[in-house]
Every structure is written in C-alpha cells, then in structure tokens.
Amino acid sequence: MVAGLIGATGYAGAELVRLLSEHPNISKMMLSSVSFEGRRIEDIYPNLLERVSSPLLNAEEVIAGSDVVFAALPHAVGEPYAHACMERGIHYIDLSSDFRFDDDEATFNAWYNKGYAYPELHKKSVYGLVELNRKRIKELAAAGPVIIGNPGCYPTAASLGAFPALAKGLASQECGATIIVNSVTGITGGGREPARAYHYPECADSVAPYKVGSHRHTPEIARNFSAMAALCNKAPLAGNTAPALIFTPHLAPVNRGILSTIYIPLAAEWRVPPAEAGQNKIRPISKEIEAKAAEIHKLYADFYKDEPFVRVLPMGLTAATNGVRQSNYCDISVHMDRSGGTLIIISAIDNMLKGASGQAVQNMNIIFGFDEKSGLKAIPALF
C-alpha cells in the first residue's frame, strides 16, 4: 500500500516518515513539502540515511499516487487537500485542527479565526480519538473514504486521563464543580519553525505557563469531556454533563512528552466522608482513602483492559514522560487527594507519537483493518 504525506518535513511529518518506513503494510511512501520541494527527505533528516530515500514532491502528485494521505500541515490550510482526496476516493488523516470539531464551524471559527471552506466535508469526518470513536471510525471507513481529524496532543493526554471517571459517573455534577487540567509539554510541541519562546536561552532551565486561560486546545478538551460524560451508564444522556474545565499548559525544557495532572471533583457517592463532623478536610493517610483509591484504580484498569495503548500503572507508581518516550502509549496513574473528595489522575504521552503521528498511524490501521499495533510496537525509550 502507498502512503502519501503532505508536510513531510515538520516534526510530526518526519515522525510519520519514520513510523511508516517500518510499517509492514506500507510498501512505498510519497512525500511532499512546500518548503523543500525538489530536495530529498534524507537530506533534510540525515537520521533517515540508508533507511528512507524519497524525493519531496508537490501535494497534487502525492494525492494522485497514494492509497491513504496524511497531512501534517498548519491549521486552517488542509481542507482543499481533503476535498481532493474525497474526490479520488482516498482516506485522509489530518493532524491539524481542521477536522477536530466535526460540523461545529462556530467553535472552530471562534478559536482559529477561520470558517470552513468545504462545510460538506465536515459532515462526514470523524474525530480520531480512537478510544472514544473506534466504532464510528470503522463504520465510516467501511462505507467509503473517510476524513480523520487526528486529536491534539494536550486533548489526547487530558481526555484519556479523565475518560473513565466521566463515563462511569465518578465526576461531580454539582454546581461549581470544575475539572482542572495542568499540563506540561516538551518544546517539539511548538513545531519546527523557530520562535523566540522555544529559543534555547529563553526556555532552558525554566518551566513556564503560556496562553493561560486561552489555549486553543481548551474547547477540544471540553468537547471530549462532554462526549465522555454522555456515555455515563448511571444517568440519561441528556441529563449527564461534564463539569466545567480549567486548562493551563506549561512549557518545559525537554524535547518531547506531555504530562497532565487532572483534578476531578468526585460525586458524593465516590467521596470518602470525614470520620467525625467538623474534622479537618486535609487528613493524614487513611485506610478509607486508600481503599477508595484502590477501588477507582480497579475501575480504570477494567475500563482500559482491552486498549492496546493505554496502560493503567499499578498502585504506587506515578506516570512520567520517560515511561512513554518514543512510543504510542498513554500511561495513567490513579491517586486520591487527602480530602477524600478529589481524584488526581496523572497521564503521560509522547506528544509526537500518541499526541500526533503515532495516533495517526493507529487510525490508519483501524481504517484498513490492520493490526492496530502495526508499526507501533516499539518499547518506550526510558533514557
């Protein structure tokens, strides 16, 4: 099978090239780059020497010769390529934000300052968070060419961390209940184009928040939380809503990885009440809180037991980015606040793999009925 890639020389594109070169079902790649058209991919990324050799073509040539097309492009420029793929009957997997909101043009326009150029395409696209939409992806792919809106990196880590709590009714729906997501990303999340914020003297030896209260991934996370809460088996779909969301991203001086700490206020039946009225809410470690944490841990482990790329770590371990580096895994650890009323979830992904290119390959595997782990079986590089 021939895989085409538009935007092959950005970080996400280069990772796709690396992954697809080892995929057992890919016999050839066709690569495109506006910035380096006419050159060869191995000249731009010498790590590919003697492993991948390919000219960098224009996008039209790539679409004409491919069975599936990936697009690793800036936001709000990919719709014409998706349109061309649909006309040719070719599956299209988009790594930008263009197809992450289905037909909700108002939200996309509000956060990305651009309307849809081809509104009809968004009625047949599907959001590609596999663990949420695997069945829908399979159904659409079986019916014809499909457009996948590959999820953002921050939303992937946050959503997978909160999914079981929301879907199983652990999260409080009381007025004022708010899920807080604090996330730290590596510098590759900013892309390959130089920018002052990612300049070594600006970001080395420092961790700093950015786009506080205004990051574009906020509505995507909120949208996922609402969809996950709607799956709750304890309440009618219309009556079960996700708590409000506060999302704050941070930049750390590492190349890759996302670590999200997710604070979920628990519903009354999942809280550990104080032993005595008036007792200080911040309590020492207690058997009751440990037992509740173990119960929730089992719920998480059962929820994800059949997912090939989500690992719920044993109690006592804490998720960290080096545990998933250069892999498609999402590691999750389960913790309880000492108040007995807040669930603390730590989730870790590699922003370039499960947060981008690896998840795109996972979507391709599902579309074509391949083993979902094909091309993604690497053990994480711990150091």
N, C-alpha and C positions, 0 to 999 in steps of 0.2 A: 504494500500500500504506500502511496506517495503522500507525505505530509508537507503542506506548504506553511510558511511562516512569514508574515508581514511584520516588519520591525524586528529583524533578527539580531541587531547589534546593540540593543539596550540590554540592561542586566537581565530582565525577565526573558527576553528573547534568546540571549546567549545560554541561559539555563535550560530553556526548551530545546535548543540545539543539542546540548549535552545529554539531556534525558532521552530525546528521540533517537539519538545516534545509537543508543543501547537497547532500544525497544525491539522486541522480537518480531513484531508485526509491521514494522516500518522498513521498507526496502530502499526508500530514497527520500531525500528532503529537497525541497525547492525553497530558496531563501531570498528575501527582499529586504532592502534597506535604502531609504531615501538619502541618508547622509553618506553612505559608502557604495552606492550603486556603481557597478563596474569592477569593484575590487572583489577579493575573496574573503570568506569568513575567517579562514585561518590566519590571514594577515592582520585582522583586527583582534582576534583572540588566539594568540600563539599556543595556548593550552590545548587547542584542537589539532595541532600539527600531527600528521600521520594517523589521525583518527577520523577527522572530518575535513573534506575538501570540497568546497562548493562556491560557485560564483554568486555574487549578490545581484539579483535581477530586479526588474520593476514589478510592482504588485500585480499588474494585469497578467504578466507571464506566469507568475506563481499561481494565481487563481485558475488559469486555463489548464495547468498541468497537474493539479492536485486532487486528491480524494477527500481531504479534510484540510481546512485552513485555520491556523491560529493567527490572531492579531495581537501583537504586543505594542500597542500604539498609545500616544497621549489621549486623554479624554476628549470626547466630542468630535473625533475625526473618522471613526471607523464605520459609520453607517453605510456609506457608498460601497465599501468592500463587502459588507454583509449582504447588501442588496445584490451585488454581482454574484456572490456565492449562491444565494437563493435562486437566482435566475438559471444558474447552471446545475442546480440540484446538489450542492456541496454543503456539508455541515461546516458551521462557522463557530469558532470558540474565541470569544473576545475577552481579553484580560484587562480592558479599561472599564470605566464605569458605565459605558453607553447602554448596556442592556441589563443593568442590575435592578432596575425599578419596574420591569415589565412595561405596562402601558401607562404608568403613572408619570406622565410628562410634566405635570405641575411640580412635583418634588424634584425631578431631575433639573428642570429649568431654574428652580429656586436656589439650588446648591451649585450648579455648574454653569449657570447663565447662558443656557442654550436650549432651544426647543428641539424636538425630534424632526429630522429631515425626512424620515420614512416612517411615519407613525404606524403603518400597517405591519412593519416588521416586528414591532414590539408586542403585537397581539399573539405572535407565535414563537416568541423567545421564552426561555426558561432560566430562572436564576439557578446557577450551578453549584450551590452548596449541597454536595452530594448527600450528606447525612440527613438533610431536610427534604430534598426533592428527587432522590434517586428514582422513585417510581415514575414521577412525572417526566423525567429526562428519558427514561426507557420508552414510555408511551409515545412521546413526541418523535423520538428518533425512529421508532418503528413505523410511524405514519409518513415520514418523509424527511427532507433536510431540516435541520434544527439549528437555531441560534442559541448558544450558551452564553449567558452573562456570568463570567467567572467572578467569584466574590472578591472583595477587597481583603487585604491581609489582616487589618485590625478587626473587621467584622467576622472573619473566619475564627480567629482566636477567641473573641468575646462570645460569639454565638455558640460555638461548641462547648465552651465552659458553662454557659447558662442553660443550654437546651434541656437537659433532664429536669432541672429544677422548675423550669417554666412548663414543660409538657406534662409533668406529674403533679402540678399544683402545690409545689413547695413554697413558691414565692407569694408574699403577702399582696393582697389586692386592696388593702386598707388605704384610705385617703392619705396622701403624703408619702406612701411607700415609694422608695426610689432605689433602683439598682445603680451602683456606682462602679464604673469600669476605669481603672487606671492601667494604662498600657505603656510599655517601653519598647522601642524599636531600634534596630540597627540602621546604620547610615545608608545601606543599599536601598532602603525604603524610599529614599529621595530620588532614585534614578541615577542614570549615568551622566547626565548633563551637569557640569559644575555649577555649584551655587554656594554662596558665602556661608550659609548655615552649616554646610557639610564640609567646608574647608578645614583641614586638619587643625590649625591653630584655634579655630572657633569652637570646635566640638570635642577636642581631646581633653581628657581629664575632667569632664563635666557631664552631668545629666541635667537636661533642661526640658520643661514642658513647652509646648508650642501649640498655636491655634487653639488656645484654651476656650472652651465653650463654643467653638465654631468650626471644628474639623468636619470635612465633607463626608467622612465615614459615619458620622453620627446618625443620619437618617437611615442608612443601610442597616446599622445595628438595631435601631429602634424597630424597623420594619421586620427584621428577623425575629426579634423578641415577641412582637405581636403575633406573628405566624406560629411561633412555637407555643405561646400561651394558648392559642386557639386549639391546639391539639390535646389540651388537658382532658383527661378522661374522667374528671371529677365534676365538670360543670359544662353546661351548654356552650357551644362555640360562641354565640353572641354575648354571653354573659361573662366570659373569662378574658380579661385583658392583662397585658403585661404592665408592671409598674413603670413609673417614669424612669428616664435614663439620664445619668450624667457621665459623660465620656471625656477623659483627659489623656491625650497622647504625650509621650516624652521621647526625646532623642538621647540615645546612649552611644558612647564611643566604641561600638563594636560593629563589625561588618554586617552581620545578619542575625536574624532572630526577632521574635516578638514574645514578650512575657506580659500577660494580662492578669491583674488581680481584680477579681469580681466580687463585690459585696452585695449579697442578696438578702433583703429582709424576709424573714420566714413567716409563713402563715401561722396562725395561732396554734393549730394542731401539731405543728412541727417545732415549736419553740420549747425550750426547757424552762419551766416556770421556776422562780426562786423558791427555795425551801421554806422560807419564812417571809411573811408580809413585811415590807419595808426593807428587806435585805438589799445591800448594795448590789447594783446591777453588774458591776465588774467583779466577778468571783474568781477564786482560785480554781485550778483544775478540779473537776468533779467527775465522779463515775457517771452521773446522769448526762453530762455534756459529752463525755467520751462515748457513751452508749448511743446517743443521738447521732454523733458524727459517724460512728460505725454503721448505723442504720442508713444514713444518707449515702455513705460511701458504697454500700451494697446496692442501693438503688442506682447510683451512677454506673457501677460496674455492670449491672444487669442491663441497663439501658444501652450500653455501648458494646456488649459482649460479642456482637456479630459484625462490628465495624472494623475493617482491616487496618485503618489508620488512626484510630482514636484509642489511646492507652490510658486507662484509669490506674494511676500508680497505687501500689499498696499503701495502706495507712502507715504514717511515719515518714514517708518520702515526700519531697516537695518538687514540683515540676520546675525545670530550668531549661534555658535555651540550649545549653550544650548537650542536653539529652536528646535533642531532636535535630541537631545541626546537620545540614545536607541530607535530610530525609523528608518524607511526606507525612510523618507522624504529627499528631497533636497529643501532647502529654497533659494530663489533668490530675491535679491533686486536690483532695477534699479536706476542708478544715472548718472548725466552728469558732466563732468569737466567744470570749468568756462570758458575755452577757447571756448566752444561750439563745439569742434571738436573731443572729445574723450568720448566714452561711458564707464562708470565704472560699472561693474557688480560684486556684492558680492554673492557668493554661499557658502552654508554651508551644510555639510553632517556629519553623524556619520560614521567614517572610518570603523568601524566594522560591520555596518549594510548596508546602501546603498553603502558603499565603499567595501563591501566584502560579508558577509553571508546573509544579507537581500536581496541584489540584486540576489544572487544565488537562494534563495527561490522564488523570483519573477520570475526568469527564469524557475524554475521547474513548477510553477503554469501555466505559458504560455504553456510549452511543453505538459502538461497533460490536458489542458483545464479547470483548476480550476479557481475559482475567483482569479484574480490577487492579491487581497489584503489578501488572506487567509494566516493566520499565521503571518501577518504583520500589524495588526490593532492597535498596541499599540500607545497611545498618547505619544509624547515626554516627557521625564522627565526634566522639566525646571530647577530643582535644586536638 
